Amino acid sequence: MGGAARAEARRGETCALGGLLGVVGLAVVFSVALTLADNTSVSAQARAGAITVEMKNYAFTPITLQAQPGVTVRLLLKNDDSTLHSFTLPAAGVDVSVPPGTEKLAEFIAPAGGAVLARLLRYRSHARIFL
């Protein structure tokens, strides 16, 4: 009786492991599909006049930007990492998620009030934007 019970337990464990691997596989496929679906590139026309901000290795390049209050600022945010990043500038109402290998355009009116800290929120990297 002990051998039969153990064989049944192994079948149950094998079935559970197969189900778990199936769920993980579906999650990977879903993640890749979402990344590819959001793989956006900003048009050449939209890029015109935008300042490029690269996000790589959990840091910004350049780390300092300057703008006069009231001026429209256009940033081309490029994520060259393999993980999702976000660019957040609360004083200007900017919060943009940039998936891996993509670029997004952020446009805002530079607020008054001195230096503003922009953050690559997920990893706490910082860039200073002087207004």
Buried (B, 14 or more C-beta within 10 A) or exposed (E): EEEEEEEEEEEEEEEEEEEEEEEEEEEEEEEEEEBEEBEEEBEEEBBEEBBEBBBEEEBBEEEEBEBEEEEEBBBBBBBBBEEBBBBBBEBBEBEBBBBBBBBBBBEBEBBEEEEBEBBBEEBEBEBBBEB
